[in-house]
């Protein structure tokens, strides 16, 4: 039988009406499940294993200034084109655990336990999902930070303020450390958000970790096979990474783009969280041009979970093609 829109609508109406039908106890429906399974996903890059660990998702009303150089109507049109609801934005968070074969390396740490409490569990899930994935925080050897925004560094501390990864070396971008720890830069910061970022960096790194961090430079490996790559604009020291093992590679883009439906599709759009939007756009176009040319897999911190795939050129922008789900590693 040919399926028509009329048939589909008739089926939907029947489903909607079904609760009104009399049913026997023997055929009572099962109760709806109320929780997702633990959110982690593993894949191989050569001999290394990448574990994407969800920190959750934050949904908020679409502000007029979320995209600085596009009208809200255009942003809503892009959301609808991606089959996403209008007038709100849902941002995902996906820290990583990389097993290089010799070391366990965490890349960024999520929103932290404070955000887990204040969001009623919507974000700050990294610690719980890390345990569900079989990792003990005490066994993490290295934590590598891409930049100092709270959704990347707050998970460095446990709920009691102690280091969440007590035996790990914490590596931070040298340029990022220099900027956020500079008292002069802090004194010149304007607006509640920027002032809050400076204060939060000091809370995490000076009070929480007591400066037990090691700055790293771009162009060098920060862990076996993990190359630090300059990708500034989002912050002054924003860093991405290339994980290589054998002939296989993945580009870990951190926050080169935010929500793909908006900023992969429209690389010229400027995100309100980018500290230097024009420089962030320049970096974005450079990175995505390279990804297309090299056909390199990409892992995005704010991509929909499990947050990895490939990009292809699409008109004046790009299109994210999610990598196929693999039931084994």
Buried (B, 14 or more C-beta within 10 A) or exposed (E): EEEEEEEEEEEEEEEEEEEEEEEEEEEEEEEEEEEEEBBBBBBBBBEBBBBBBBBBBBEEEBEEEBBEEBEBEBBBEBBEEBEBEEEEBBBBBBBBBBBBEEBBBBBBBBBBBBBBEEBEEBBBBBBBBBEBBEBEBEEBBBBBBBBBBBBBBBBBBBEEEEBBBEEBBBBBBBBBBEBBBEEEBBEEBEEEEBEEBBEBBBBBBEEBBEEEBEBBEBEEEBBBBBBBBBBBBBBBBBBBBBBBBEEBBBBBBBBBBBBBBBBBBBBBBBBEBBBBBEBBBBBBBEBBBEBBEEEBBBBBBBBBBBBBBBBEEEEEBBBBEEBEEEEEE
